[in-house]
């Protein structure tokens, strides 16, 4: 298990199955965008790479992103309520401070997925059916070099679904995430809202309903997988 994107050693991801979490909000946005009909999500390192990718596109696309919680000028806000009306049939070029960077740094994994509270239940079922004998690394994006509670919680959520139906040997870090998830008495919404990132975003004027949406567990059935050949995240056809 990896606690923040800065701890990712790209070449050490080879031979592994990686699942990246950025609950507030990149991997939640990815799950929702694919569920809402986006052709793919293209995760980029930063806004410069996003603009370069946009210039090369010959198919419909939506450009969305944030930097340190603020919407990048000329980009759409990277949250589901903003993107839902416009992503269907388009490729979503997505730039975020932490999540899309973590995805790119994990891209040497043999198989790379993104997950969130929204789709963890479906993700667990898929991992059991397809990767139960492989080494699975849960990657928390963190925030600007720091551990984040919401990503750790998201990883614990996935672990809870995995051990319900399968047999896994957990690292101490993974077992701690599971204990943290199972031991909390507060609701997912209260936890996300009280996290440092949640508080920062609320102070910046974000609607609480955005957090309420991503705090829902198991409401989406999306399996989001990164294709290294195209550098796109697409929904796995089940």
QUINORZI-V344914 format. One record per pair of residues at least 12 apart in sequence whose C-alpha atoms are under 8 Angstrom apart, sorted by sequence separation. I is the first residue (numbers start at 1). J is the second residue. D is the distance in whole Angstrom. If there is no record, write none. Layout:
BEGIN
I&J&D / I&J&D
END
This chain:
BEGIN
63&75&5 / 64&76&4 / 65&77&6 / 66&78&7 / 140&152&6 / 223&235&5 / 224&236&6 / 50&63&7 / 63&76&6 / 64&77&6 / 65&78&5 / 198&211&8 / 222&235&6 / 223&236&5 / 62&76&8 / 64&78&5 / 222&236&8 / 140&155&7 / 159&174&8 / 193&208&8 / 78&94&7 / 139&155&8 / 138&155&7 / 47&65&7 / 156&174&7 / 159&177&8 / 160&178&6 / 193&211&7 / 155&174&8 / 159&178&6 / 192&211&7 / 156&177&5 / 157&178&7 / 160&181&8 / 155&177&7 / 156&178&4 / 160&182&8 / 189&211&7 / 155&178&8 / 156&179&7 / 189&212&6 / 192&215&7 / 62&86&8 / 153&177&7 / 156&180&7 / 157&181&6 / 47&72&8 / 62&87&7 / 152&177&6 / 156&181&5 / 61&87&8 / 156&182&8 / 189&215&5 / 153&180&7 / 188&215&5 / 189&216&8 / 62&90&7 / 64&92&7 / 67&95&8 / 69&97&8 / 153&181&6 / 188&216&8 / 60&89&7 / 61&90&5 / 62&91&6 / 63&92&6 / 64&93&6 / 65&94&5 / 66&95&6 / 67&96&6 / 68&97&6 / 60&90&5 / 61&91&4 / 62&92&5 / 63&93&5 / 64&94&5 / 65&95&4 / 66&96&5 / 67&97&5 / 59&90&7 / 60&91&6 / 61&92&6 / 62&93&6 / 63&94&6 / 64&95&7 / 65&96&5 / 66&97&7 / 59&91&8 / 61&93&7 / 124&158&6 / 128&162&7 / 132&166&8 / 123&158&8 / 124&159&8 / 125&161&8 / 132&168&8 / 102&139&8 / 117&154&6 / 120&157&7 / 121&158&7 / 124&161&6 / 125&162&7 / 128&165&8 / 116&154&6 / 120&158&5 / 124&162&5 / 128&166&6 / 54&93&7 / 102&141&6 / 53&93&8 / 117&157&7 / 121&161&6 / 125&165&8 / 117&158&8 / 120&161&8 / 150&191&7 / 99&141&5 / 150&192&6 / 50&93&6 / 98&141&6 / 50&94&7 / 98&142&7 / 50&95&6 / 98&143&6 / 150&195&7 / 97&143&8 / 98&144&7 / 149&195&7 / 33&80&7 / 97&144&8 / 148&195&8 / 32&80&6 / 36&84&6 / 47&95&6 / 148&196&8 / 29&78&7 / 38&87&5 / 39&88&7 / 42&91&7 / 44&93&7 / 46&95&5 / 148&197&8 / 29&79&6 / 33&83&7 / 37&87&7 / 38&88&5 / 39&89&5 / 40&90&7 / 41&91&6 / 42&92&6 / 43&93&6 / 44&94&6 / 45&95&6 / 46&96&7 / 29&80&6 / 33&84&7 / 36&87&7 / 37&88&4 / 38&89&5 / 39&90&5 / 40&91&5 / 41&92&5 / 42&93&5 / 43&94&5 / 44&95&5 / 45&96&8 / 46&97&8 / 26&78&8 / 32&84&8 / 36&88&6 / 37&89&6 / 38&90&5 / 39&91&5 / 40&92&6 / 41&93&6 / 42&94&6 / 43&95&6 / 44&96&8 / 37&90&8 / 38&91&6 / 39&92&8 / 41&94&7 / 25&79&7 / 33&87&7 / 38&92&7 / 33&88&8 / 45&100&6 / 46&101&8 / 44&100&6 / 45&101&5 / 43&100&5 / 44&101&7 / 43&101&8 / 33&92&8 / 45&104&7 / 43&103&7 / 44&104&7 / 43&104&7 / 26&96&7 / 26&98&8 / 27&99&7 / 26&99&5 / 25&99&8 / 26&100&7 / 22&98&7 / 22&99&5 / 21&99&7 / 20&99&8 / 20&102&7 / 20&103&6 / 31&114&8 / 30&114&8 / 31&115&7 / 31&116&8 / 27&114&6 / 28&115&7 / 31&118&7 / 18&106&7 / 27&115&6 / 28&116&5 / 31&119&7 / 27&116&6 / 28&117&7 / 28&118&7 / 18&109&6 / 17&109&6 / 18&110&8 / 20&112&8 / 5&98&7 / 13&106&6 / 16&109&5 / 17&110&6 / 18&111&6 / 19&112&6 / 20&113&6 / 21&114&6 / 22&115&8 / 23&116&6 / 8&102&8 / 13&107&8 / 14&108&5 / 15&109&6 / 16&110&6 / 17&111&5 / 18&112&5 / 19&113&5 / 20&114&5 / 21&115&6 / 22&116&7 / 23&117&7 / 10&105&6 / 13&108&6 / 14&109&5 / 15&110&5 / 16&111&7 / 17&112&6 / 18&113&6 / 19&114&5 / 20&115&6 / 21&116&6 / 5&101&7 / 9&105&8 / 10&106&6 / 13&109&5 / 14&110&6 / 17&113&8 / 19&115&7 / 118&214&6 / 121&217&8 / 122&218&7 / 5&102&5 / 8&105&7 / 9&106&8 / 10&107&7 / 11&108&6 / 13&110&8 / 117&214&7 / 118&215&7 / 120&217&7 / 121&218&5 / 126&223&8 / 8&106&7 / 10&108&6 / 116&214&8 / 117&215&6 / 118&216&6 / 119&217&7 / 120&218&6 / 122&220&8 / 123&221&8 / 117&216&6 / 118&217&5 / 119&218&5 / 122&221&5 / 123&222&8 / 5&105&7 / 117&217&5 / 118&218&5 / 119&219&7 / 121&221&8 / 122&222&7 / 123&223&6 / 117&218&7 / 118&219&5 / 119&220&5 / 122&223&7 / 118&220&5 / 119&221&6 / 119&222&6 / 119&223&7 / 115&223&8 / 114&223&8 / 115&224&7 / 113&223&8 / 114&224&6 / 113&224&6 / 114&225&7 / 113&225&4 / 114&226&8 / 112&225&6 / 113&226&6 / 17&131&8 / 111&225&8 / 112&226&5 / 111&226&7 / 112&227&8 / 17&134&7 / 19&136&7 / 21&138&8 / 16&134&7 / 17&135&6 / 18&136&6 / 19&137&6 / 20&138&6 / 21&139&6 / 22&140&7 / 16&135&5 / 17&136&5 / 18&137&5 / 19&138&5 / 20&139&5 / 21&140&5 / 22&141&6 / 107&226&8 / 15&135&8 / 16&136&6 / 17&137&6 / 18&138&6 / 19&139&6 / 20&140&6 / 21&141&6 / 22&142&7 / 16&137&7 / 18&139&7 / 20&141&7 / 107&228&7 / 24&150&7 / 23&150&6 / 24&151&8 / 22&150&8 / 23&151&6 / 22&151&6 / 81&210&7 / 21&151&6 / 80&210&8 / 23&154&7 / 69&200&8 / 79&210&7 / 69&201&6 / 21&154&7 / 5&139&8 / 21&155&7 / 70&204&8 / 2&137&7 / 4&139&7 / 5&140&7 / 69&204&8 / 1&137&5 / 2&138&6 / 3&139&6 / 4&140&5 / 5&141&5 / 1&138&5 / 2&139&5 / 3&140&5 / 4&141&5 / 5&142&6 / 1&139&6 / 2&140&6 / 3&141&7 / 4&142&4 / 1&140&8 / 3&142&7 / 4&143&7 / 6&145&6 / 5&145&7 / 4&145&7 / 4&146&7 / 4&147&6 / 3&147&6 / 4&148&8 / 3&148&8 / 3&152&7 / 24&192&8 / 1&171&7 / 1&173&6 / 1&174&6 / 24&197&7 / 24&198&7 / 35&220&7 / 28&214&6 / 35&221&8 / 24&211&8 / 35&222&6 / 32&220&8 / 34&222&7 / 43&231&8 / 25&214&8 / 31&220&7 / 42&231&6 / 43&232&7 / 24&214&8 / 34&224&8 / 42&232&5 / 43&233&8 / 23&214&7 / 31&222&6 / 41&232&6 / 42&233&6 / 31&223&8 / 40&232&6 / 41&233&5 / 31&224&7 / 40&233&5 / 41&234&7 / 30&224&8 / 40&234&5 / 39&234&7 / 40&235&8 / 34&234&7 / 34&235&6
END
